[in-house]
């Protein structure tokens, strides 16, 4: 498919009645492993995971390194790829243009709770850049209304997320990513306030299941750095077993 066709496919997946489940990857081999599964409809990159792979703290990896990796991932699989692009790297429009040129057809870009006007301007820049490229880019605009809430009451975070989410959708975002452990009551309020099939969540320990979020009208669920942590845990456990005199298990599939 062309880049534009992949982008439209991704937008359609957000709009579909079934929740879009994306398992986050961090390099080409992890992307190919996930893409081989017949259930995979799209790939999401993990900004935290890519940063960790290169020895950076989350949110500090240089743009050129991030774009190089997400581009490699996008060209290595047949499904649409949406990338975590941090806060847009001080020029969200140009970052979007470069991402599209690399084959990426959607993105998470976070507001870091900057003033609402600044955050909306970032969304507008992304949408404008994608339109100039002729690509229906699927922007999953992230608000940190919960993860940067500090000690404020949850009701304030809900109201903030709804205000920001509505503004992002009005500015052209495809959906609004609200990370945090969201229970059914909070999720219901977010969906009612932002829109059916317009809210995106993260599957953290203690959160609802994908099926439960789907019933509440959520558009997408992703898993952030957790798939990489699971893979690294398996590697560490294997290494510990080998140090103790164990052997490599038989029957390992050749996924690399």
C-alpha positions in Angstrom: 0.0 0.0 0.0 1.0 3.6 -0.5 1.7 5.7 2.6 -1.6 7.5 2.1 -3.5 4.2 1.9 -1.8 2.9 5.0 -2.7 6.1 6.8 -6.4 5.8 5.8 -6.3 2.2 7.0 -5.1 3.3 10.4 -7.7 6.0 10.6 -10.4 3.5 9.8 -9.1 1.2 12.5 -9.6 4.0 15.0 -13.1 4.5 13.8 -14.1 0.8 13.7 -16.4 -0.7 16.4 -13.6 -3.0 17.6 -11.0 -1.5 19.8 -7.6 -1.2 18.0 -5.0 -3.2 20.0 -1.4 -2.3 19.2 1.5 -4.0 20.9 4.4 -1.6 21.1 7.7 -2.4 19.6 11.2 -0.8 19.8 13.2 -2.1 16.8 12.9 -3.9 13.5 13.1 -7.5 14.9 10.5 -6.8 17.6 8.2 -5.2 14.9 8.6 -8.2 12.6 7.9 -10.6 15.3 4.6 -8.9 16.2 3.7 -8.2 12.6 3.8 -12.0 11.8 0.8 -12.5 14.0 -2.4 -12.7 12.0 -4.2 -10.6 14.7 -1.8 -7.6 14.1 -3.6 -4.8 12.2 -1.1 -2.0 13.0 2.2 -1.5 14.8 2.9 1.2 17.4 6.4 2.1 18.4 7.3 2.7 22.1 9.2 5.9 22.6 10.4 4.8 26.0 11.6 1.4 24.6 13.5 3.0 21.7 15.1 5.5 24.0 16.1 2.7 26.4 17.6 0.7 23.5 20.0 3.6 22.7 20.8 4.4 26.3 18.6 7.5 26.7 16.0 8.3 29.4 12.4 8.5 28.2 11.8 11.7 26.4 15.4 12.7 25.8 16.4 10.7 22.7 17.4 13.0 19.8 14.9 13.4 17.0 17.2 12.0 14.2 17.8 8.8 16.1 14.1 8.3 16.9 13.1 9.0 13.3 15.7 6.7 11.9 14.4 3.8 14.0 10.7 4.4 13.4 11.5 4.7 9.7 13.3 1.4 9.8 10.4 -0.2 11.6 7.9 1.3 9.1 9.7 -0.1 6.1 10.1 -3.5 7.7 6.5 -4.4 8.1 3.4 -4.5 5.9 0.9 -3.0 8.3 0.5 0.7 9.2 2.9 2.1 11.8 2.2 4.8 14.3 5.1 6.3 16.2 5.7 7.8 19.6 7.2 11.2 18.7 7.5 12.6 22.3 6.4 16.2 22.3 7.2 16.8 18.6 10.8 17.9 19.2 10.1 21.7 19.3 8.9 21.6 15.7 6.0 19.2 15.4 5.1 20.1 11.9 8.6 19.4 10.5 8.8 16.3 12.7 5.6 15.1 11.1 6.8 15.8 7.6 10.0 13.8 8.3 8.0 10.9 9.9 5.7 10.7 6.9 8.7 10.7 4.6 10.1 7.7 6.6 6.8 5.8 6.1 5.1 6.5 9.4 1.3 7.2 9.1 0.3 8.1 12.7 1.8 9.4 15.9 1.5 10.0 19.6 2.6 13.5 20.5 2.3 14.6 24.2 1.3 17.9 25.6 3.3 17.6 28.9 0.6 19.8 30.3 1.9 22.9 28.6 -0.7 25.7 28.3 -3.7 24.7 26.3 -3.1 27.2 23.5 0.5 26.0 23.0 -0.7 22.4 23.0 -3.5 23.1 20.4 -1.0 24.9 18.2 1.1 21.7 18.1 -1.8 19.7 17.0 -2.7 22.2 14.3 0.9 22.2 13.1 0.9 18.4 12.8 -2.4 18.3 10.9 -1.3 21.1 8.6 2.0 19.3 7.8 0.1 16.0 7.1 -2.4 17.8 4.8 0.5 19.4 2.9 1.9 15.9 2.3 -1.5 14.6 1.2 -1.6 12.0 4.0 -4.6 11.4 6.4 -2.2 11.1 9.3 -3.7 9.5 12.4 -2.7 11.8 15.3 -3.3 10.2 18.7 -2.8 13.5 20.6 -1.7 12.7 24.1 -2.6 14.7 27.2 -0.8 14.2 30.5 -3.7 15.3 32.5 -3.4 12.2 34.7 0.3 11.2 34.6 1.4 14.8 35.5 -1.5 15.5 37.8 0.5 15.8 40.9 -1.8 15.6 43.9 -4.9 17.3 42.5 -8.3 15.6 42.8 -9.2 13.1 40.0 -12.2 15.2 39.1 -9.8 18.0 38.1 -7.8 15.7 35.9 -11.0 14.4 34.2 -12.1 18.0 33.5 -8.7 19.0 32.2 -8.4 15.9 30.0 -11.9 16.5 28.5 -11.1 20.2 27.8 -7.8 19.4 26.2 -9.2 16.4 24.4 -12.1 18.3 22.8 -9.7 21.0 21.7 -7.4 18.5 20.2 -10.2 16.8 18.3 -11.5 20.2 17.1 -8.0 21.0 15.8 -7.9 17.8 13.7 -6.6 15.0 15.9 -7.9 11.5 15.2 -8.0 10.5 18.9 -6.9 11.6 22.3 -4.5 9.5 24.3 -5.1 9.7 28.1 -2.4 7.5 29.8 -2.9 6.4 33.4 -4.8 3.6 35.2 -8.3 4.5 34.2 -11.2 2.7 35.9 -14.6 2.2 34.3 -16.1 5.3 35.9 -13.3 7.6 34.8 -13.2 6.1 31.3 -16.9 6.5 30.9 -16.7 10.2 31.7 -13.8 10.7 29.3 -15.6 9.0 26.4 -18.8 11.0 27.1 -16.8 14.2 27.3 -14.4 13.7 24.4 -16.3 11.4 22.1 -17.2 7.8 21.3 -14.2 6.1 19.6 -12.0 9.2 20.3 -10.3 8.1 23.5 -7.1 6.0 23.6 -5.7 4.3 26.7 -2.7 2.3 27.9 -3.0 -1.3 29.2 -1.1 -1.0 32.5 -1.2 -3.5 35.4 -4.4 -2.7 37.3 -6.2 -1.2 34.3 -9.2 -2.7 32.6 -8.9 -5.3 29.8 -9.1 -4.4 26.2 -12.6 -5.9 26.0 -13.8 -3.8 28.9 -12.5 -0.6 27.4 -14.1 -1.6 24.1 -17.5 -1.8 25.7 -17.0 1.7 27.1 -16.4 3.1 23.6 -12.6 3.4 23.7 -10.9 3.6 20.3 -7.4 2.2 21.0 -5.3 0.4 23.6 -1.5 0.3 23.6 1.0 -1.1 26.1 3.9 1.4 26.1 7.2 0.0 27.5 5.6 -3.1 29.0 6.3 -5.5 26.0 9.9 -4.6 26.1 10.0 -5.2 29.8 8.5 -8.6 29.3 11.1 -9.4 26.6 13.9 -8.2 28.8 12.6 -10.2 31.8 12.6 -13.4 29.6 16.1 -12.6 28.6 17.3 -12.0 32.1 15.6 -15.2 33.3 17.2 -17.2 30.6 20.6 -15.8 31.4 20.2 -16.6 35.1 19.2 -20.1 34.2 22.3 -20.5 31.9 24.6 -19.2 34.6 23.2 -21.9 36.9 24.0 -24.7 34.5 20.8 -24.7 32.5 20.4 -25.1 28.8 18.6 -23.2 26.1 15.1 -24.6 25.8 14.3 -26.7 22.7 11.8 -25.6 20.1 12.5 -21.9 20.1 11.0 -20.4 16.9 13.5 -18.6 14.6 12.0 -15.1 15.0 15.3 -13.3 14.2 
